Amino acid sequence: MIGIYQGLIHVAPGYEGTITSGWGGPLGHEERLLARVGVVGVGGAVASRRWKPFAAVPIVAGGVVLFYALRAVVQYARSPGLLVEVSTYGGPVRFVPGAEPFLLVAGGGLLVVAGAVGWRGPPNDAGESDSQAASPPPT
């Protein structure tokens, strides 16, 4: 959730320049989608503590977040200027990735790990299934 509020690219230190973008205003469609996917992934991770099939939800949500971060970085890496000095009206400038892709990779990775832990863990905290927990002990 924090990653969607960060900048995707920044002007490298030592260079003067600014990036004018939609940041600072309302979130765009992709950022709102990532926020919803993150909430669904966290909900699936919580549900997977009780029901193992729900462990697929955070794994898929984490995959979507990781794909978005990879796609965004590749898109900007293909355009001139990312990590390479380019000439602009104010002089030479170099753009570098901002905090957003790194935070999204961290968040997506955590969702995938949460899904894997939910898949491998016991179905509930006691390690018993619901039918075993509900039945009385033998006498």
Z-matrix of the N, CA and C atoms (Angstrom, degrees):
N
C 1 1.453
C 2 1.528 1 110.63
N 3 1.318 2 117.36 1 -34.85
C 4 1.460 3 119.73 2 -179.47
C 5 1.518 4 110.48 3 -71.03
N 6 1.329 5 117.16 4 -34.18
C 7 1.460 6 121.31 5 -176.57
C 8 1.511 7 114.02 6 -61.87
N 9 1.325 8 117.96 7 -31.83
C 10 1.464 9 119.04 8 -176.86
C 11 1.525 10 112.10 9 -72.75
N 12 1.315 11 117.46 10 -15.02
C 13 1.465 12 120.72 11 178.56
C 14 1.529 13 112.34 12 -94.29
N 15 1.320 14 117.40 13 0.88
C 16 1.460 15 121.65 14 -179.31
C 17 1.522 16 109.59 15 -97.99
N 18 1.311 17 116.16 16 165.61
C 19 1.452 18 121.10 17 179.80
C 20 1.518 19 111.83 18 -80.65
N 21 1.327 20 115.99 19 143.05
C 22 1.458 21 120.96 20 178.54
C 23 1.518 22 111.33 21 -76.01
N 24 1.335 23 117.15 22 -41.04
C 25 1.463 24 121.30 23 176.69
C 26 1.525 25 108.93 24 -133.39
N 27 1.327 26 115.64 25 154.23
C 28 1.455 27 123.09 26 179.30
C 29 1.518 28 108.98 27 -134.78
N 30 1.314 29 115.55 28 162.35
C 31 1.461 30 120.61 29 171.33
C 32 1.521 31 106.79 30 -78.12
N 33 1.319 32 116.21 31 132.74
C 34 1.464 33 121.15 32 -177.23
C 35 1.522 34 110.98 33 -62.62
N 36 1.339 35 117.30 34 148.46
C 37 1.462 36 119.83 35 175.71
C 38 1.529 37 110.66 36 -59.59
N 39 1.302 38 116.52 37 142.43
C 40 1.456 39 121.09 38 -178.84
C 41 1.517 40 113.01 39 93.84
N 42 1.306 41 118.19 40 -8.15
C 43 1.461 42 122.96 41 178.24
C 44 1.521 43 108.38 42 -115.96
N 45 1.311 44 115.47 43 149.67
C 46 1.456 45 119.62 44 177.55
C 47 1.515 46 108.54 45 -103.57
N 48 1.298 47 115.81 46 136.67
C 49 1.459 48 120.77 47 178.20
C 50 1.511 49 109.91 48 160.93
N 51 1.295 50 115.16 49 166.59
C 52 1.457 51 121.32 50 177.71
C 53 1.522 52 108.18 51 -134.18
N 54 1.297 53 114.99 52 159.38
C 55 1.463 54 121.77 53 176.79
C 56 1.517 55 106.57 54 -115.57
N 57 1.297 56 116.08 55 121.55
C 58 1.459 57 120.80 56 176.65
C 59 1.521 58 107.63 57 -97.42
N 60 1.314 59 115.32 58 120.66
C 61 1.467 60 119.59 59 -179.02
C 62 1.514 61 108.60 60 -147.37
N 63 1.315 62 115.08 61 -170.93
C 64 1.456 63 121.13 62 -179.59
C 65 1.507 64 113.63 63 -79.20
N 66 1.333 65 118.47 64 -4.51
C 67 1.461 66 120.18 65 -179.62
C 68 1.525 67 107.82 66 -64.95
N 69 1.280 68 116.93 67 151.92
C 70 1.450 69 121.66 68 -179.06
C 71 1.522 70 111.01 69 94.90
N 72 1.292 71 116.53 70 -19.57
C 73 1.461 72 121.65 71 176.08
C 74 1.520 73 108.96 72 -103.14
N 75 1.317 74 116.00 73 -159.58
C 76 1.465 75 118.28 74 177.69
C 77 1.539 76 110.32 75 -67.55
N 78 1.318 77 115.55 76 154.21
C 79 1.462 78 120.27 77 179.30
C 80 1.523 79 109.92 78 -65.23
N 81 1.324 80 115.27 79 147.08
C 82 1.451 81 120.88 80 177.50
C 83 1.523 82 111.07 81 -79.46
N 84 1.330 83 114.72 82 178.29
C 85 1.465 84 120.91 83 -178.50
C 86 1.528 85 111.38 84 -59.62
N 87 1.333 86 117.47 85 -45.07
C 88 1.464 87 120.15 86 -176.99
C 89 1.523 88 111.74 87 -67.57
N 90 1.321 89 117.51 88 -37.28
C 91 1.459 90 119.66 89 179.02
C 92 1.528 91 111.17 90 -67.74
N 93 1.336 92 117.09 91 -41.06
C 94 1.469 93 119.39 92 176.42
C 95 1.527 94 110.64 93 -63.82
N 96 1.333 95 117.00 94 -39.25
C 97 1.456 96 121.06 95 178.07
C 98 1.533 97 110.45 96 -62.76
N 99 1.339 98 117.08 97 -43.64
C 100 1.465 99 120.09 98 178.76
C 101 1.521 100 111.48 99 -63.66
N 102 1.316 101 117.98 100 -37.88
C 103 1.463 102 120.59 101 177.74
C 104 1.524 103 110.68 102 -63.14
N 105 1.323 104 116.98 103 -42.94
C 106 1.467 105 120.36 104 179.46
C 107 1.523 106 111.35 105 -67.81
N 108 1.319 107 116.96 106 -40.25
C 109 1.464 108 120.47 107 177.78
C 110 1.524 109 109.67 108 -62.86
N 111 1.330 110 117.53 109 -40.11
C 112 1.465 111 120.84 110 177.75
C 113 1.513 112 112.27 111 -62.76
N 114 1.326 113 117.17 112 -42.14
C 115 1.468 114 120.82 113 179.31
C 116 1.527 115 109.96 114 -65.17
N 117 1.330 116 117.69 115 -42.82
C 118 1.462 117 121.05 116 178.20
C 119 1.533 118 109.98 117 -63.61
N 120 1.345 119 117.08 118 -40.41
C 121 1.454 120 120.53 119 178.43
C 122 1.514 121 112.77 120 -63.14
N 123 1.324 122 117.21 121 -42.54
C 124 1.464 123 120.49 122 178.13
C 125 1.530 124 109.90 123 -66.30
N 126 1.324 125 117.12 124 -40.85
C 127 1.469 126 119.99 125 175.99
C 128 1.520 127 111.97 126 -60.96
N 129 1.322 128 116.74 127 -41.17
C 130 1.460 129 120.43 128 177.09
C 131 1.516 130 112.39 129 -65.51
N 132 1.337 131 116.56 130 -36.67
C 133 1.468 132 119.86 131 177.93
C 134 1.527 133 110.88 132 -65.07
N 135 1.324 134 116.40 133 -40.32
C 136 1.465 135 120.09 134 178.07
C 137 1.529 136 109.97 135 -66.94
N 138 1.323 137 117.03 136 -43.42
C 139 1.467 138 120.74 137 -179.77
C 140 1.523 139 111.51 138 -66.99
N 141 1.326 140 117.75 139 -28.77
C 142 1.466 141 119.92 140 -178.71
C 143 1.523 142 112.37 141 -70.02
N 144 1.323 143 117.37 142 -15.57
C 145 1.463 144 119.79 143 175.14
C 146 1.526 145 110.32 144 -67.04
N 147 1.320 146 116.70 145 -26.34
C 148 1.469 147 121.19 146 -178.65
C 149 1.529 148 111.29 147 -104.53
N 150 1.324 149 117.01 148 -41.16
C 151 1.461 150 122.55 149 -177.17
C 152 1.523 151 109.43 150 -124.49
N 153 1.323 152 116.70 151 113.47
C 154 1.463 153 121.73 152 -175.14
C 155 1.524 154 114.57 153 -59.23
N 156 1.328 155 120.79 154 -37.20
C 157 1.474 156 118.71 155 -178.72
C 158 1.530 157 113.70 156 -59.72
N 159 1.314 158 117.42 157 -23.60
C 160 1.468 159 120.38 158 178.42
C 161 1.525 160 112.30 159 -71.65
N 162 1.326 161 117.90 160 -8.17
C 163 1.462 162 120.99 161 178.57
C 164 1.524 163 111.12 162 -66.10
N 165 1.321 164 117.53 163 -21.31
C 166 1.468 165 120.23 164 177.81
C 167 1.530 166 111.33 165 -68.47
N 168 1.313 167 118.00 166 -26.71
C 169 1.467 168 121.46 167 -177.42
C 170 1.526 169 111.94 168 -63.19
N 171 1.341 170 120.40 169 -52.31
C 172 1.468 171 117.92 170 178.89
C 173 1.525 172 112.94 171 -67.60
N 174 1.331 173 117.68 172 -28.58
C 175 1.461 174 119.31 173 177.60
C 176 1.521 175 110.32 174 -65.76
N 177 1.321 176 116.94 175 -45.38
C 178 1.472 177 120.69 176 178.48
C 179 1.524 178 110.35 177 -67.49
N 180 1.328 179 117.72 178 -42.59
C 181 1.468 180 120.69 179 179.15
C 182 1.523 181 110.55 180 -62.25
N 183 1.313 182 117.75 181 -42.49
C 184 1.458 183 121.14 182 177.08
C 185 1.519 184 111.49 183 -63.39
N 186 1.323 185 117.07 184 -37.56
C 187 1.463 186 120.63 185 176.33
C 188 1.513 187 112.34 186 -63.32
N 189 1.329 188 116.50 187 -40.05
C 190 1.471 189 120.45 188 178.25
C 191 1.527 190 110.18 189 -64.15
N 192 1.324 191 117.22 190 -44.37
C 193 1.463 192 120.96 191 -179.88
C 194 1.535 193 110.63 192 -64.60
N 195 1.322 194 117.14 193 -42.86
C 196 1.466 195 120.60 194 178.42
C 197 1.528 196 111.23 195 -64.19
N 198 1.334 197 116.95 196 -40.17
C 199 1.461 198 120.41 197 178.29
C 200 1.523 199 110.92 198 -62.90
N 201 1.340 200 117.17 199 -42.42
C 202 1.459 201 120.05 200 179.50
C 203 1.527 202 110.96 201 -61.64
N 204 1.330 203 116.78 202 -45.49
C 205 1.468 204 120.01 203 -179.20
C 206 1.528 205 110.44 204 -62.89
N 207 1.318 206 117.24 205 -43.29
C 208 1.465 207 120.98 206 179.07
C 209 1.526 208 111.07 207 -63.88
N 210 1.327 209 116.19 208 -43.97
C 211 1.469 210 120.18 209 -179.89
C 212 1.525 211 111.44 210 -63.04
N 213 1.313 212 117.17 211 -41.39
C 214 1.465 213 120.71 212 -178.97
C 215 1.524 214 111.13 213 -65.99
N 216 1.323 215 117.17 214 -43.23
C 217 1.468 216 119.58 215 -179.56
C 218 1.522 217 110.95 216 -67.83
N 219 1.327 218 117.27 217 -41.67
C 220 1.469 219 120.07 218 178.52
C 221 1.525 220 110.81 219 -63.86
N 222 1.320 221 117.27 220 -39.51
C 223 1.471 222 121.04 221 179.04
C 224 1.525 223 110.58 222 -60.40
N 225 1.329 224 117.50 223 -45.14
C 226 1.461 225 119.62 224 -179.57
C 227 1.522 226 112.04 225 -76.68
N 228 1.322 227 118.25 226 -28.07
C 229 1.464 228 120.38 227 177.69
C 230 1.525 229 111.17 228 -68.90
N 231 1.322 230 117.40 229 -30.81
C 232 1.464 231 120.80 230 178.82
C 233 1.517 232 112.32 231 -75.06
N 234 1.330 233 117.45 232 -26.61
C 235 1.462 234 119.86 233 178.11
C 236 1.528 235 108.82 234 -81.46
N 237 1.315 236 117.83 235 148.27
C 238 1.471 237 118.71 236 -178.45
C 239 1.525 238 111.13 237 -67.97
N 240 1.303 239 115.09 238 142.22
C 241 1.458 240 119.60 239 174.72
C 242 1.502 241 115.13 240 118.52
N 243 1.328 242 118.91 241 -25.69
C 244 1.449 243 119.47 242 -179.72
C 245 1.516 244 108.70 243 -78.33
N 246 1.309 245 116.52 244 118.61
C 247 1.463 246 125.47 245 -179.00
C 248 1.522 247 113.32 246 65.17
N 249 1.317 248 118.50 247 8.52
C 250 1.466 249 123.00 248 178.80
C 251 1.522 250 107.29 249 -129.58
N 252 1.309 251 117.14 250 138.17
C 253 1.455 252 121.37 251 -179.77
C 254 1.525 253 110.03 252 -71.56
N 255 1.327 254 116.63 253 130.85
C 256 1.465 255 121.95 254 177.47
C 257 1.524 256 108.71 255 -127.42
N 258 1.307 257 115.75 256 156.60
C 259 1.464 258 120.76 257 178.69
C 260 1.524 259 109.73 258 -90.60
N 261 1.330 260 115.09 259 135.56
C 262 1.455 261 121.21 260 175.65
C 263 1.523 262 107.60 261 -129.88
N 264 1.324 263 116.14 262 -177.11
C 265 1.459 264 120.57 263 -179.60
C 266 1.517 265 111.83 264 -61.49
N 267 1.329 266 117.02 265 -34.63
C 268 1.459 267 120.50 266 -177.85
C 269 1.517 268 113.98 267 -88.46
N 270 1.303 269 118.04 268 -1.13
C 271 1.462 270 121.97 269 -177.13
C 272 1.516 271 110.47 270 121.96
N 273 1.325 272 116.52 271 -171.11
C 274 1.466 273 118.55 272 -178.72
C 275 1.523 274 111.52 273 -70.37
N 276 1.321 275 116.26 274 146.41
C 277 1.454 276 122.10 275 -179.90
C 278 1.527 277 108.49 276 -146.81
N 279 1.303 278 115.72 277 153.08
C 280 1.472 279 121.99 278 176.85
C 281 1.521 280 107.81 279 -131.59
N 282 1.325 281 115.97 280 133.24
C 283 1.455 282 121.44 281 178.36
C 284 1.524 283 109.22 282 -102.37
N 285 1.323 284 116.26 283 142.87
C 286 1.467 285 122.62 284 178.38
C 287 1.526 286 108.31 285 -129.30
N 288 1.330 287 117.21 286 156.91
C 289 1.469 288 118.72 287 177.09
C 290 1.520 289 110.83 288 -61.68
N 291 1.312 290 115.58 289 141.14
C 292 1.460 291 120.97 290 176.85
C 293 1.513 292 111.24 291 -85.47
N 294 1.313 293 116.54 292 -161.23
C 295 1.463 294 121.55 293 -177.22
C 296 1.521 295 112.51 294 -79.35
N 297 1.330 296 117.84 295 -23.77
C 298 1.462 297 120.23 296 -173.78
C 299 1.528 298 113.49 297 -56.79
N 300 1.335 299 120.12 298 -51.69
C 301 1.468 300 117.22 299 -176.98
C 302 1.524 301 113.23 300 -62.76
N 303 1.329 302 117.37 301 -36.06
C 304 1.462 303 119.95 302 -179.80
C 305 1.529 304 111.25 303 -68.90
N 306 1.324 305 116.96 304 -41.65
C 307 1.459 306 120.08 305 178.71
C 308 1.524 307 111.37 306 -68.49
N 309 1.336 308 117.35 307 -36.16
C 310 1.461 309 119.54 308 177.65
C 311 1.526 310 111.55 309 -67.73
N 312 1.325 311 117.05 310 -38.98
C 313 1.469 312 119.70 311 177.11
C 314 1.533 313 109.97 312 -63.68
N 315 1.325 314 116.69 313 -42.31
C 316 1.466 315 119.83 314 178.22
C 317 1.533 316 111.04 315 -62.95
N 318 1.325 317 117.25 316 -45.36
C 319 1.462 318 120.84 317 179.98
C 320 1.515 319 112.39 318 -66.10
N 321 1.336 320 117.13 319 -43.01
C 322 1.463 321 120.43 320 177.79
C 323 1.514 322 111.49 321 -64.06
N 324 1.325 323 116.55 322 -40.03
C 325 1.461 324 120.12 323 177.47
C 326 1.518 325 111.86 324 -63.63
N 327 1.329 326 116.67 325 -40.17
C 328 1.466 327 120.04 326 177.94
C 329 1.524 328 111.67 327 -64.84
N 330 1.328 329 117.18 328 -37.09
C 331 1.465 330 119.56 329 177.18
C 332 1.526 331 111.06 330 -64.95
N 333 1.327 332 116.75 331 -42.40
C 334 1.467 333 119.90 332 178.89
C 335 1.529 334 110.23 333 -63.48
N 336 1.321 335 117.23 334 -43.68
C 337 1.469 336 120.68 335 178.82
C 338 1.527 337 110.38 336 -64.07
N 339 1.328 338 117.76 337 -40.77
C 340 1.465 339 120.39 338 178.44
C 341 1.525 340 110.82 339 -62.23
N 342 1.321 341 117.03 340 -38.89
C 343 1.459 342 119.66 341 176.52
C 344 1.517 343 112.24 342 -66.17
N 345 1.322 344 116.69 343 -40.35
C 346 1.469 345 120.29 344 178.79
C 347 1.524 346 110.98 345 -65.70
N 348 1.326 347 116.54 346 -40.75
C 349 1.468 348 120.02 347 177.81
C 350 1.527 349 110.14 348 -65.60
N 351 1.320 350 117.11 349 -41.05
C 352 1.462 351 120.33 350 177.98
C 353 1.513 352 112.14 351 -65.02
N 354 1.314 353 116.92 352 -33.48
C 355 1.467 354 120.71 353 -179.81
C 356 1.529 355 111.00 354 -71.82
N 357 1.334 356 116.48 355 -39.14
C 358 1.459 357 120.80 356 -176.02
C 359 1.523 358 113.05 357 -86.55
N 360 1.321 359 117.46 358 -21.09
C 361 1.462 360 121.03 359 -175.51
C 362 1.512 361 112.66 360 -76.37
N 363 1.325 362 115.52 361 173.45
C 364 1.464 363 119.86 362 177.18
C 365 1.523 364 110.47 363 -69.05
N 366 1.336 365 117.66 364 158.03
C 367 1.460 366 119.95 365 -178.08
C 368 1.519 367 114.67 366 -65.14
N 369 1.329 368 118.61 367 -25.32
C 370 1.464 369 120.61 368 173.23
C 371 1.520 370 108.29 369 -147.89
N 372 1.319 371 116.95 370 179.05
C 373 1.467 372 120.59 371 -172.90
C 374 1.527 373 113.21 372 -63.53
N 375 1.328 374 117.91 373 -31.39
C 376 1.458 375 120.58 374 -177.10
C 377 1.523 376 111.59 375 -81.14
N 378 1.317 377 117.68 376 -12.34
C 379 1.450 378 120.51 377 -179.21
C 380 1.519 379 112.71 378 81.10
N 381 1.323 380 117.69 379 12.74
C 382 1.451 381 122.45 380 -179.78
C 383 1.519 382 108.86 381 -113.93
N 384 1.308 383 115.59 382 154.33
C 385 1.454 384 118.51 383 173.84
C 386 1.524 385 108.33 384 -79.18
N 387 1.323 386 116.76 385 166.80
C 388 1.466 387 120.40 386 -178.49
C 389 1.503 388 112.31 387 -62.59
N 390 1.345 389 118.81 388 -36.78
C 391 1.460 390 120.43 389 -177.89
C 392 1.524 391 110.84 390 -70.15
N 393 1.330 392 117.83 391 -34.36
C 394 1.474 393 120.08 392 177.60
C 395 1.522 394 110.58 393 -71.62
N 396 1.308 395 118.22 394 -37.33
C 397 1.465 396 121.70 395 -178.30
C 398 1.522 397 110.82 396 -70.27
N 399 1.357 398 118.39 397 -30.17
C 400 1.457 399 121.79 398 -175.88
C 401 1.526 400 111.79 399 -84.25
N 402 1.334 401 119.00 400 -24.24
C 403 1.455 402 120.46 401 -176.63
C 404 1.530 403 110.08 402 -79.34
N 405 1.331 404 116.38 403 143.26
C 406 1.463 405 119.02 404 179.05
C 407 1.528 406 109.98 405 -73.33
N 408 1.307 407 117.03 406 155.82
C 409 1.454 408 120.67 407 178.78
C 410 1.538 409 109.76 408 -67.38
N 411 1.348 410 116.81 409 150.00
C 412 1.478 411 118.65 410 179.00
C 413 1.531 412 110.86 411 -68.19
N 414 1.341 413 115.26 412 148.71
C 415 1.477 414 119.74 413 -179.69
C 416 1.490 415 112.18 414 -109.27
